[in-house]
Amino acid sequence: MQQLGKVLSLEKGWAVLEITRPQACRGCGMCQPSSNAKRVKAICEVDVGPGDLVVVEMKDGDVLKAAGMAYGLPLLGFLAGIVTGNGVAGYFGMKGSSDLFSVIGGFSFLALTYFGVRKYDMGLDKRSFCPRVTGKADPGETSCPGRTTSN
């Protein structure tokens, strides 16, 4: 996934960028769901300075992994908790309260999974899922750099 960004400042191998959706694709929604500029911190090993327009890239696989960890694992934990809560209610002969056990189990497992993902995230190298500045962009560029124009 590639986007254009404007360098706001540089800090020891990192660049603070303002990412904006190009004017040419204002209505397409491919780059960003809103027209607001977003500030991000990206790895910068390229010779750029404040005010430069740069290409920012994040591997598609990393985007999918991060989304899967942030959303998929807690969802699976929630579903596992519902099934476990229902099983516990059946095991103790409380079929009338199985919905309550399912809700308690679901939210308990959701919380445990969330804190597990959070703990894993805190132990990761801070550069694992970060965007990276790959080079300077053409100041006249008006299209999304990740999109090809084929007719």
DSSP file (Angstrom, degrees, kcal/mol; ACC not computed):
  #  RESIDUE AA STRUCTURE BP1 BP2  ACC     N-H-->O    O-->H-N    N-H-->O    O-->H-N    TCO  KAPPA ALPHA  PHI   PSI    X-CA   Y-CA   Z-CA
    1    1 A M              0   0    0      0, 0.0    57,-2.3     0, 0.0     2,-0.4   0.000 360.0 360.0 360.0 125.7    0.0    0.0    0.0
    2    2 A Q  E     +A   57   0A   0     55,-0.2   144,-0.5    53,-0.0     2,-0.3  -0.919 360.0 167.4-121.1 145.6    1.5    3.3   -1.1
    3    3 A Q  E     -A   56   0A   0     53,-2.3    53,-3.2    -2,-0.4     2,-0.3  -0.949  33.8-109.6-144.9 165.3    0.5    6.9   -0.3
    4    4 A L  E     +A   55   0A   0     16,-0.4    16,-0.9    -2,-0.3     2,-0.3  -0.768  37.3 178.2 -96.1 145.4    1.9   10.3   -0.6
    5    5 A G  E     -AB  54  19A   0     49,-2.5    49,-3.3    -2,-0.3     2,-0.5  -0.988  26.3-131.4-145.7 155.1    3.0   12.3    2.4
    6    6 A K  E     -AB  53  18A   0     12,-2.3    12,-2.3    -2,-0.3     2,-0.4  -0.923  30.1-122.1-107.6 128.8    4.6   15.6    3.3
    7    7 A V  E     + B   0  17A   0     45,-2.7    44,-3.3    -2,-0.5    10,-0.2  -0.554  31.8 174.0 -72.6 123.8    7.5   15.5    5.7
    8    8 A L  E     -     0   0A   0      8,-3.4     2,-0.3     1,-0.4     9,-0.2   0.816  65.2 -17.0 -94.8 -41.7    6.8   17.7    8.8
    9    9 A S  E     - B   0  16A   0      7,-1.3     7,-2.7    40,-0.1    -1,-0.4  -0.981  57.0-129.6-158.9 164.1    9.8   16.8   10.9
   10   10 A L  E     - B   0  15A   0     -2,-0.3     2,-0.3     5,-0.2     5,-0.2  -0.957  18.4-179.7-122.7 140.1   12.7   14.3   11.2
   11   11 A E  E >   - B   0  14A   0      3,-3.0     3,-1.2    -2,-0.4    -2,-0.0  -0.820  62.8 -52.4-143.5  99.1   13.7   12.4   14.4
   12   12 A K  T 3  S-     0   0    0     -2,-0.3     3,-0.1     1,-0.3    32,-0.0   0.847 124.1 -23.2  41.2  65.5   16.7    9.9   14.4
   13   13 A G  T 3  S+     0   0    0      1,-0.3    31,-3.0    31,-0.1     2,-0.3   0.472 123.7  95.0  85.6   1.4   15.6    7.7   11.5
   14   14 A W  E <   -BC  11  43A   0     -3,-1.2    -3,-3.0    29,-0.3     2,-0.4  -0.913  56.1-155.8-122.9 151.2   12.0    8.5   11.7
   15   15 A A  E     -BC  10  42A   0     27,-2.8    27,-2.7    -2,-0.3     2,-0.6  -0.993  12.5-141.1-126.3 134.5    9.9   11.1    9.8
   16   16 A V  E     -BC   9  41A   0     -7,-2.7    -8,-3.4    -2,-0.4    -7,-1.3  -0.861  34.5-172.2 -92.3 121.8    6.6   12.6   11.0
   17   17 A L  E     -BC   7  40A   0     23,-3.2    23,-2.0    -2,-0.6     2,-0.6  -0.807  29.1-140.0-119.5 153.6    4.4   12.9    7.9
   18   18 A E  E     -BC   6  39A   0    -12,-2.3   -12,-2.3    -2,-0.3     2,-0.5  -0.966  25.1-158.6-109.6 115.0    1.1   14.4    7.0
   19   19 A I  E     +BC   5  38A   0     19,-3.4    19,-2.3    -2,-0.6     2,-0.3  -0.815  14.5 177.3 -97.7 127.7   -0.7   11.9    4.7
   20   20 A T        -     0   0    0    -16,-0.9   -16,-0.4    -2,-0.5    17,-0.1  -0.942  33.3-111.5-128.5 153.3   -3.4   13.3    2.5
   21   21 A R        -     0   0    0     -2,-0.3     5,-0.1    14,-0.2   -18,-0.0  -0.668  45.0-106.5 -79.8 132.9   -5.6   11.8   -0.1
   22   22 A P    >   -     0   0    0      0, 0.0     3,-0.9     0, 0.0     9,-0.1  -0.243  19.5-124.9 -60.4 148.3   -4.7   13.0   -3.6
   23   23 A Q  G >  S+     0   0    0      1,-0.2     3,-1.3     2,-0.2     4,-0.2   0.827 106.3  63.9 -61.9 -33.9   -7.2   15.5   -5.2
   24   24 A A  G 3  S+     0   0    0    118,-1.2    -1,-0.2     1,-0.3     3,-0.2   0.778 109.0  37.8 -66.1 -26.8   -7.6   13.3   -8.3
   25   25 A C  G X> S+     0   0    0     -3,-0.9     4,-0.9   117,-0.3     3,-0.8  -0.085  73.4 132.7-116.1  36.1   -9.1   10.4   -6.3
   26   26 A R  T <4 S+     0   0    0     -3,-1.3    -1,-0.2     1,-0.2    -2,-0.1   0.846  80.7  34.7 -55.2 -37.4  -11.2   12.5   -3.9
   27   27 A G  T 34 S+     0   0    0     -3,-0.2    -1,-0.2    -4,-0.2    -2,-0.1   0.554 100.1  76.9 -96.7  -7.8  -14.3   10.3   -4.5
   28   28 A C  T <4 S-     0   0    0     -3,-0.8    -2,-0.1     1,-0.1    -1,-0.1   0.855  75.8-150.4 -78.5 -32.2  -12.8    6.9   -5.0
   29   29 A G     <  +     0   0    0     -4,-0.9    -1,-0.1     3,-0.1    -3,-0.1   0.541  58.4 121.1  78.4   6.2  -12.1    6.0   -1.4
   30   30 A M  S    S+     0   0    0     -5,-0.2    -1,-0.0     1,-0.1    -3,-0.0   0.895  78.1  36.0 -68.0 -39.9   -9.1    3.8   -2.2
   31   31 A C  S    S-     0   0    0      1,-0.3    -1,-0.1    -6,-0.3    -5,-0.1   0.907 130.3  -9.8 -85.7 -43.1   -6.5    5.8   -0.3
   32   32 A Q        -     0   0    0      1,-0.1    -1,-0.3     0, 0.0    -3,-0.1  -0.987  53.3-129.8-158.7 143.3   -8.4    7.0    2.8
   33   33 A P  S    S+     0   0    0      0, 0.0     2,-0.3     0, 0.0    -1,-0.1   0.705  92.0  41.9 -74.9 -16.6  -12.0    7.0    4.0
   34   34 A S  S    S-     0   0    0      2,-0.2   -13,-0.2     1,-0.1    -5,-0.0  -0.843  75.2-128.2-126.7 164.8  -11.9   10.7    4.9
   35   35 A S  S    S+     0   0    0     -2,-0.3   -14,-0.2   -15,-0.1     2,-0.1   0.485  74.7 111.2 -88.9  -2.0  -10.5   13.9    3.4
   36   36 A N  S    S-     0   0    0    -16,-0.1     2,-0.2     1,-0.1    -2,-0.2  -0.424  73.6-115.1 -71.8 145.8   -8.7   14.9    6.6
   37   37 A A        -     0   0    0     -2,-0.1     2,-0.4   -17,-0.1   -17,-0.2  -0.584  29.8-151.0 -77.6 143.8   -5.0   14.8    6.7
   38   38 A K  E     -C   19   0A   0    -19,-2.3   -19,-3.4    -2,-0.2     2,-0.5  -0.917   5.8-137.0-116.9 142.8   -3.5   12.2    9.1
   39   39 A R  E     +C   18   0A   0     -2,-0.4     2,-0.3   -21,-0.2   -21,-0.2  -0.869  29.6 171.5 -99.7 130.9   -0.2   12.4   10.9
   40   40 A V  E     -C   17   0A   0    -23,-2.0   -23,-3.2    -2,-0.5     2,-0.5  -0.937  31.4-130.2-134.4 157.4    1.9    9.3   11.0
   41   41 A K  E     -C   16   0A   0     -2,-0.3     2,-0.3   -25,-0.2   -25,-0.2  -0.951  34.3-179.1-108.7 123.8    5.4    8.4   12.1
   42   42 A A  E     -C   15   0A   0    -27,-2.7   -27,-2.8    -2,-0.5     2,-0.3  -0.896  34.9-101.4-126.3 151.5    7.3    6.4    9.5
   43   43 A I  E     -Cd  14 132A   0     88,-2.5    90,-3.2    -2,-0.3     2,-0.5  -0.530  40.7-167.5 -67.2 131.9   10.8    4.8    9.2
   44   44 A C  E     + d   0 133A   0    -31,-3.0    90,-0.1    -2,-0.3   -31,-0.1  -0.912  31.1 151.2-133.2 107.1   12.9    7.2    7.1
   45   45 A E        +     0   0    0     88,-0.6     2,-0.3    -2,-0.5    -1,-0.1   0.076  54.9  96.0-115.4  19.9   16.3    6.0    5.8
   46   46 A V  S    S-     0   0    0     89,-0.1     2,-1.3   -33,-0.1    89,-0.1  -0.818  87.1-105.0-110.6 149.2   16.1    8.3    2.7
   47   47 A D        +     0   0    0     -2,-0.3     2,-0.3    89,-0.0    89,-0.1  -0.617  66.2 137.4 -77.8  96.2   17.6   11.8    2.4
   48   48 A V        -     0   0    0     -2,-1.3     6,-0.0    -4,-0.1     3,-0.0  -0.878  34.9-152.3-133.2 165.8   14.6   14.0    2.8
   49   49 A G    >   -     0   0    0     -2,-0.3     3,-2.2     1,-0.0   -42,-0.3  -0.873  40.2 -65.8-134.7 168.8   13.9   17.2    4.6
   50   50 A P  T 3  S+     0   0    0      0, 0.0   -42,-0.2     0, 0.0     3,-0.1  -0.300 120.8  26.3 -56.3 135.1   10.9   19.0    6.1
   51   51 A G  T 3  S+     0   0    0    -44,-3.3     2,-0.1     1,-0.3   -43,-0.1   0.196  89.5 131.2  95.7 -14.8    8.4   20.1    3.4
   52   52 A D    <   -     0   0    0     -3,-2.2   -45,-2.7   -45,-0.1     2,-0.5  -0.422  57.6-128.2 -71.7 145.5    9.4   17.3    1.0
   53   53 A L  E     +A    6   0A   0     84,-0.3    84,-3.1   -47,-0.2     2,-0.3  -0.849  38.0 179.8 -92.7 126.1    6.7   15.2   -0.7
   54   54 A V  E     -AE   5 136A   0    -49,-3.3   -49,-2.5    -2,-0.5     2,-0.5  -0.833  32.4-115.5-128.7 161.7    7.5   11.5   -0.2
   55   55 A V  E     -AE   4 135A   0     80,-3.0    79,-2.5    -2,-0.3    80,-0.9  -0.873  30.3-161.2 -95.8 127.3    6.1    8.1   -1.1
   56   56 A V  E     -AE   3 133A   0    -53,-3.2   -53,-2.3    -2,-0.5     2,-0.4  -0.925  10.3-172.6-112.3 132.8    5.2    6.1    2.0
   57   57 A E  E     -AE   2 132A   0     75,-3.0    75,-2.7    -2,-0.4     2,-0.4  -0.965  17.3-179.1-131.4 142.7    4.8    2.4    1.8
   58   58 A M        -     0   0    0    -57,-2.3     5,-0.1    -2,-0.4    71,-0.0  -0.990  39.6-109.2-134.9 130.2    3.5   -0.4    4.0
   59   59 A K     >  -     0   0    0     -2,-0.4     4,-2.0     1,-0.1     3,-0.3  -0.293  19.8-131.7 -60.5 137.8    3.6   -4.0    2.8
   60   60 A D  H  > S+     0   0    0      1,-0.2     4,-2.3     2,-0.2     5,-0.2   0.874 108.1  56.0 -57.9 -38.5    0.1   -5.4    2.1
   61   61 A G  H  > S+     0   0    0      1,-0.2     4,-2.5     2,-0.2    -1,-0.2   0.879 106.4  49.8 -62.1 -38.5    1.0   -8.5    4.1
   62   62 A D  H  > S+     0   0    0     -3,-0.3     4,-2.6     2,-0.2    -1,-0.2   0.882 109.0  52.0 -68.0 -38.1    1.9   -6.4    7.1
   63   63 A V  H  X S+     0   0    0     -4,-2.0     4,-2.2     2,-0.2    -2,-0.2   0.930 112.6  45.5 -62.0 -44.7   -1.4   -4.5    6.9
   64   64 A L  H  X S+     0   0    0     -4,-2.3     4,-2.7     2,-0.2    -2,-0.2   0.900 112.8  50.2 -66.9 -41.0   -3.3   -7.8    6.8
   65   65 A K  H  X S+     0   0    0     -4,-2.5     4,-2.5     2,-0.2     5,-0.2   0.929 111.8  47.9 -62.0 -45.2   -1.3   -9.3    9.7
   66   66 A A  H  X S+     0   0    0     -4,-2.6     4,-2.6     1,-0.2    -2,-0.2   0.911 113.7  46.9 -63.4 -42.6   -1.9   -6.2   11.8
   67   67 A A  H  X>S+     0   0    0     -4,-2.2     4,-2.6    -5,-0.2     5,-0.9   0.905 112.2  50.9 -65.7 -40.9   -5.6   -6.2   11.1
   68   68 A G  I  X>S+     0   0    0     -4,-2.7     5,-1.9     3,-0.2     4,-0.5   0.902 113.9  44.0 -62.8 -41.4   -5.9   -9.9   11.8
   69   69 A M  I  <5S+     0   0    0     -4,-2.5    -2,-0.2     3,-0.2    -1,-0.2   0.916 117.7  44.2 -69.3 -42.3   -4.1   -9.5   15.1
   70   70 A A  I  <5S+     0   0    0     -4,-2.6    -2,-0.2    -5,-0.2    -1,-0.2   0.847 135.2  10.4 -73.8 -34.0   -6.1   -6.4   16.1
   71   71 A Y  I  X5S+     0   0    0     -4,-2.6     4,-1.6    -5,-0.2    -3,-0.2   0.774 124.0  53.1-114.2 -41.7   -9.5   -7.6   15.1
   72   72 A G  I  X<S+     0   0    0     -5,-0.9     4,-2.6    -4,-0.5    -3,-0.2   0.930 106.9  49.1 -68.8 -47.6   -9.4  -11.3   14.2
   73   73 A L  H  ><S+     0   0    0     -5,-1.9     4,-2.6     1,-0.2     5,-0.2   0.933 112.3  47.1 -63.1 -46.8   -7.9  -12.7   17.3
   74   74 A P  H  > S+     0   0    0      0, 0.0     4,-2.5     0, 0.0    -1,-0.2   0.891 112.3  52.0 -61.0 -35.5  -10.2  -10.9   19.8
   75   75 A L  H  X S+     0   0    0     -4,-1.6     4,-2.5     2,-0.2    -2,-0.2   0.931 110.3  47.4 -63.8 -44.8  -13.2  -12.0   17.6
   76   76 A L  H  X S+     0   0    0     -4,-2.6     4,-2.6     1,-0.2    -1,-0.2   0.892 111.5  51.7 -62.7 -38.9  -12.0  -15.6   17.8
   77   77 A G  H  X S+     0   0    0     -4,-2.6     4,-2.3     2,-0.2    33,-0.2   0.911 109.4  50.0 -61.7 -42.5  -11.5  -15.3   21.5
   78   78 A F  H  X S+     0   0    0     -4,-2.5     4,-2.0    31,-0.2    -2,-0.2   0.933 112.7  46.0 -61.6 -47.0  -15.0  -13.9   21.9
   79   79 A L  H  X S+     0   0    0     -4,-2.5     4,-2.2     1,-0.2    -2,-0.2   0.898 111.9  51.2 -64.8 -40.3  -16.5  -16.8   19.9
   80   80 A A  H  X S+     0   0    0     -4,-2.6     4,-2.6     1,-0.2    -1,-0.2   0.880 109.2  52.1 -63.6 -37.1  -14.5  -19.4   21.8
   81   81 A G  H  X S+     0   0    0     -4,-2.3     4,-2.9    25,-0.2    25,-0.4   0.875 107.5  51.5 -66.3 -37.8  -15.7  -17.8   25.1
   82   82 A I  H  X S+     0   0    0     -4,-2.0     4,-2.2    23,-0.3    -2,-0.2   0.942 113.4  44.1 -63.0 -47.3  -19.3  -18.1   23.9
   83   83 A V  H  X S+     0   0    0     -4,-2.2     4,-2.2     2,-0.2    -2,-0.2   0.919 115.8  48.0 -64.1 -43.7  -18.9  -21.8   23.0
   84   84 A T  H  X S+     0   0    0     -4,-2.6     4,-2.6     2,-0.2    -2,-0.2   0.913 110.9  50.7 -64.1 -43.5  -17.0  -22.5   26.3
   85   85 A G  H  X S+     0   0    0     -4,-2.9     4,-2.1    17,-0.2    17,-0.3   0.897 110.7  48.9 -61.6 -40.5  -19.6  -20.6   28.4
   86   86 A N  H  X S+     0   0    0     -4,-2.2     4,-1.9    -5,-0.2    -1,-0.2   0.895 112.1  49.2 -64.9 -40.4  -22.4  -22.6   26.8
   87   87 A G  H  X S+     0   0    0     -4,-2.2     4,-2.4     2,-0.2    -2,-0.2   0.884 109.4  51.5 -66.1 -39.4  -20.4  -25.9   27.4
   88   88 A V  H  X S+     0   0    0     -4,-2.6     4,-2.1     2,-0.2    -2,-0.2   0.903 108.6  51.5 -64.5 -41.1  -19.8  -24.9   31.1
   89   89 A A  H  <>S+     0   0    0     -4,-2.1     5,-3.3     1,-0.2    -1,-0.2   0.912 112.5  46.0 -62.0 -42.1  -23.5  -24.3   31.6
   90   90 A G  H ><5S+     0   0    0     -4,-1.9     3,-1.0     3,-0.2    -2,-0.2   0.882 109.5  54.8 -66.6 -38.5  -24.3  -27.7   30.1
   91   91 A Y  H 3<5S+     0   0    0     -4,-2.4    -2,-0.2     1,-0.3    -1,-0.2   0.882 112.0  43.0 -63.2 -39.6  -21.7  -29.4   32.2
   92   92 A F  T 3<5S-     0   0    0     -4,-2.1    -1,-0.3    -5,-0.1    -2,-0.2   0.354 116.7-113.0 -89.6   6.6  -23.1  -28.0   35.4
   93   93 A G  T < 5S+     0   0    0     -3,-1.0    -3,-0.2    -4,-0.2     3,-0.2   0.821  77.8 128.7  70.5  32.0  -26.7  -28.8   34.3
   94   94 A M    > < +     0   0    0     -5,-3.3     3,-1.6    -6,-0.2    -4,-0.1  -0.413  14.3 149.5-115.3  54.4  -27.7  -25.1   34.0
   95   95 A K  G >   +     0   0    0      1,-0.3     3,-1.2     2,-0.2     4,-0.2   0.792  69.4  62.2 -59.3 -29.0  -29.2  -25.1   30.5
   96   96 A G  G 3  S+     0   0    0      1,-0.3    -1,-0.3    -3,-0.2     3,-0.2   0.753 108.4  42.4 -68.2 -23.9  -31.6  -22.4   31.5
   97   97 A S  G <> S+     0   0    0     -3,-1.6     4,-2.3     1,-0.2    -1,-0.3   0.159  78.6 112.0-106.3  16.7  -28.7  -20.0   32.2
   98   98 A S  H <> S+     0   0    0     -3,-1.2     4,-2.4     1,-0.2    -1,-0.2   0.842  75.4  54.8 -63.4 -32.4  -26.6  -21.0   29.1
   99   99 A D  H  > S+     0   0    0     -4,-0.2     4,-2.4    -3,-0.2    -1,-0.2   0.922 109.0  47.7 -65.1 -42.4  -27.1  -17.6   27.5
  100  100 A L  H  > S+     0   0    0      2,-0.2     4,-2.5     1,-0.2    -2,-0.2   0.923 113.2  47.9 -63.7 -44.0  -25.8  -15.8   30.6
  101  101 A F  H  X S+     0   0    0     -4,-2.3     4,-2.9     1,-0.2     5,-0.2   0.886 111.0  52.2 -63.5 -38.6  -22.8  -18.2   30.7
  102  102 A S  H  X S+     0   0    0     -4,-2.4     4,-2.8   -17,-0.3   -17,-0.2   0.916 110.7  46.7 -64.0 -43.4  -22.2  -17.6   27.0
  103  103 A V  H  X S+     0   0    0     -4,-2.4     4,-2.5     2,-0.2     5,-0.3   0.937 115.1  45.8 -64.7 -46.6  -22.2  -13.9   27.5
  104  104 A I  H  X S+     0   0    0     -4,-2.5     4,-2.1     1,-0.2    -2,-0.2   0.929 116.0  46.3 -62.6 -45.3  -19.9  -14.0   30.5
  105  105 A G  H  X S+     0   0    0     -4,-2.9     4,-2.7    -5,-0.2   -23,-0.3   0.906 111.9  51.7 -63.3 -42.2  -17.5  -16.5   28.7
  106  106 A G  H  X S+     0   0    0     -4,-2.8     4,-2.2   -25,-0.4   -25,-0.2   0.938 114.3  40.8 -60.9 -49.2  -17.5  -14.5   25.5
  107  107 A F  H  X S+     0   0    0     -4,-2.5     4,-2.3     2,-0.2    -1,-0.2   0.833 114.2  53.6 -72.6 -30.4  -16.6  -11.2   27.2
  108  108 A S  H  X S+     0   0    0     -4,-2.1     4,-2.5    -5,-0.3    -2,-0.2   0.947 112.9  42.7 -65.6 -47.8  -14.1  -12.8   29.5
  109  109 A F  H  X S+     0   0    0     -4,-2.7     4,-2.8     2,-0.2   -31,-0.2   0.865 111.9  55.7 -66.9 -34.8  -12.3  -14.5   26.6
  110  110 A L  H  X S+     0   0    0     -4,-2.2     4,-2.6    -5,-0.3    -1,-0.2   0.941 110.2  45.1 -60.2 -47.4  -12.5  -11.3   24.6
  111  111 A A  H  X S+     0   0    0     -4,-2.3     4,-2.6     2,-0.2     5,-0.2   0.920 113.8  49.2 -63.3 -44.3  -10.8   -9.4   27.4
  112  112 A L  H  X S+     0   0    0     -4,-2.5     4,-2.0     1,-0.2    -2,-0.2   0.911 113.2  46.8 -62.0 -42.3   -8.1  -12.1   27.8
  113  113 A T  H  X S+     0   0    0     -4,-2.8     4,-2.7     2,-0.2     5,-0.2   0.909 111.0  52.2 -66.3 -41.8   -7.4  -12.1   24.1
  114  114 A Y  H  X S+     0   0    0     -4,-2.6     4,-2.6    -5,-0.2    -2,-0.2   0.941 111.9  45.1 -59.3 -48.0   -7.2   -8.4   24.0
  115  115 A F  H  X S+     0   0    0     -4,-2.6     4,-2.4     1,-0.2    -1,-0.2   0.848 112.2  53.1 -67.7 -32.0   -4.7   -8.2   26.8
  116  116 A G  H  X S+     0   0    0     -4,-2.0     4,-2.3    -5,-0.2    -2,-0.2   0.920 111.1  45.3 -65.1 -44.3   -2.7  -11.1   25.2
  117  117 A V  H  X S+     0   0    0     -4,-2.7     4,-2.7     2,-0.2    -2,-0.2   0.900 113.2  51.5 -64.8 -40.7   -2.6   -9.2   21.9
  118  118 A R  H  X S+     0   0    0     -4,-2.6     4,-2.1    -5,-0.2    -2,-0.2   0.917 110.4  47.7 -62.7 -43.9   -1.6   -6.0   23.7
  119  119 A K  H  X S+     0   0    0     -4,-2.4     4,-1.1     2,-0.2    -1,-0.2   0.905 112.9  48.9 -64.5 -41.5    1.2   -7.8   25.6
  120  120 A Y  H  X S+     0   0    0     -4,-2.3     4,-0.6     1,-0.2     3,-0.4   0.911 110.4  51.7 -62.1 -42.9    2.4   -9.3   22.3
  121  121 A D  H >< S+     0   0    0     -4,-2.7     3,-0.9     1,-0.2    -2,-0.2   0.877 105.9  54.2 -62.7 -39.3    2.3   -5.9   20.7
  122  122 A M  H 3< S+     0   0    0     -4,-2.1    -1,-0.2     1,-0.2    -2,-0.2   0.790 108.1  50.8 -66.7 -27.0    4.3   -4.3   23.5
  123  123 A G  H 3< S+     0   0    0     -4,-1.1    -1,-0.2    -3,-0.4    -2,-0.2   0.546  90.5 102.7 -88.0  -7.9    7.1   -7.0   23.0
  124  124 A L  S << S-     0   0    0     -3,-0.9     2,-0.2    -4,-0.6    -3,-0.0  -0.353  87.3 -95.8 -73.8 154.6    7.4   -6.5   19.2
  125  125 A D    >   -     0   0    0      1,-0.1     3,-2.3    -2,-0.1     4,-0.3  -0.535  35.8-126.4 -62.7 132.7   10.1   -4.5   17.6
  126  126 A K  T 3  S+     0   0    0      1,-0.3    -1,-0.1    -2,-0.2     3,-0.1   0.637 107.6  56.6 -63.2 -12.9    8.7   -1.0   17.1
  127  127 A R  T >  S+     0   0    0      1,-0.1     3,-0.8     2,-0.1    -1,-0.3   0.424  79.6  96.6 -96.4   0.9    9.6   -1.2   13.4
  128  128 A S  T <  S+     0   0    0     -3,-2.3    -1,-0.1     1,-0.2    -2,-0.1   0.934  99.5  14.8 -59.4 -53.7    7.7   -4.4   12.7
  129  129 A F  T 3  S+     0   0    0     -4,-0.3    -1,-0.2    -3,-0.1    -2,-0.1  -0.038  97.0 126.0-114.6  30.3    4.4   -2.9   11.3
  130  130 A C    <   -     0   0    0     -3,-0.8   -88,-0.1     1,-0.1   -68,-0.0  -0.631  62.7-111.7 -91.8 146.9    5.5    0.7   10.6
  131  131 A P        -     0   0    0      0, 0.0   -88,-2.5     0, 0.0     2,-0.4  -0.354  33.0-144.5 -67.6 159.0    5.2    2.5    7.3
  132  132 A R  E     -dE  43  57A   0    -75,-2.7   -75,-3.0   -90,-0.2     2,-0.6  -0.989  11.7-126.5-132.4 134.7    8.4    3.3    5.5
  133  133 A V  E     -dE  44  56A   0    -90,-3.2   -88,-0.6    -2,-0.4   -77,-0.2  -0.710  26.9-178.3 -77.0 121.8    9.4    6.3    3.4
  134  134 A T  E     -     0   0A   0    -79,-2.5     2,-0.3    -2,-0.6    -1,-0.1   0.594  53.3 -50.3-101.6 -12.4   10.7    4.8    0.1
  135  135 A G  E     - E   0  55A   0    -80,-0.9   -80,-3.0   -89,-0.1    -1,-0.3  -0.924  68.4 -55.7 162.7 175.1   11.7    7.9   -1.7
  136  136 A K  E     - E   0  54A   0     -2,-0.3   -82,-0.3   -82,-0.2     2,-0.3  -0.483  48.9-138.7 -76.6 149.8   10.8   11.4   -2.8
  137  137 A A        -     0   0    0    -84,-3.1   -84,-0.3  -132,-0.2    -1,-0.0  -0.735  27.0 -95.3-106.1 157.7    7.7   11.9   -4.9
  138  138 A D    >   -     0   0    0     -2,-0.3     3,-2.2     1,-0.2   -84,-0.0  -0.589  31.1-137.8 -68.7 124.0    7.2   14.1   -7.9
  139  139 A P  T 3  S+     0   0    0      0, 0.0    -1,-0.2     0, 0.0   -85,-0.0   0.748 102.9  53.5 -59.0 -22.7    5.7   17.4   -6.6
  140  140 A G  T 3  S+     0   0    0      2,-0.0     2,-0.2     0, 0.0    -2,-0.1   0.425  79.1 123.5 -90.4   1.9    3.3   17.5   -9.5
  141  141 A E    <   +     0   0    0     -3,-2.2    -4,-0.0     1,-0.1  -137,-0.0  -0.442  28.8 170.1 -68.8 129.6    2.0   14.0   -8.8
  142  142 A T        +     0   0    0     -2,-0.2  -118,-1.2  -120,-0.1  -117,-0.3   0.431  50.0  76.1-119.4  -2.6   -1.8   14.0   -8.4
  143  143 A S  S    S-     0   0    0   -119,-0.1  -120,-0.1  -120,-0.1    -2,-0.0  -0.684  92.3 -88.0-110.7 165.5   -2.7   10.4   -8.4
  144  144 A C    >   -     0   0    0     -2,-0.2     3,-1.7     1,-0.2  -141,-0.1  -0.557  33.4-143.9 -68.4 122.5   -2.3    7.6   -5.9
  145  145 A P  T 3  S+     0   0    0      0, 0.0    -1,-0.2     0, 0.0  -142,-0.1   0.710  96.9  59.0 -66.4 -18.2    1.2    6.1   -6.4
  146  146 A G  T 3  S+     0   0    0   -144,-0.5     2,-0.4     2,-0.0  -143,-0.1   0.487  92.7  82.9 -86.3  -2.8   -0.1    2.6   -5.6
  147  147 A R    <   -     0   0    0     -3,-1.7     2,-0.4  -145,-0.0    -4,-0.0  -0.856  67.1-148.4-107.6 133.7   -2.6    2.7   -8.4
  148  148 A T        -     0   0    0     -2,-0.4     2,-0.9     2,-0.0    -2,-0.0  -0.780  10.0-138.9 -99.0 145.6   -1.8    1.8  -12.0
  149  149 A T        +     0   0    0     -2,-0.4     2,-0.4     2,-0.0    -2,-0.0  -0.826  33.7 165.5-105.4  95.6   -3.6    3.5  -14.9
  150  150 A S              0   0    0     -2,-0.9    -2,-0.0     1,-0.1     0, 0.0  -0.921 360.0 360.0-112.2 136.1   -4.3    0.8  -17.4
  151  151 A N              0   0    0     -2,-0.4    -1,-0.1     0, 0.0    -2,-0.0   0.400 360.0 360.0-103.7 360.0   -6.7    1.3  -20.3
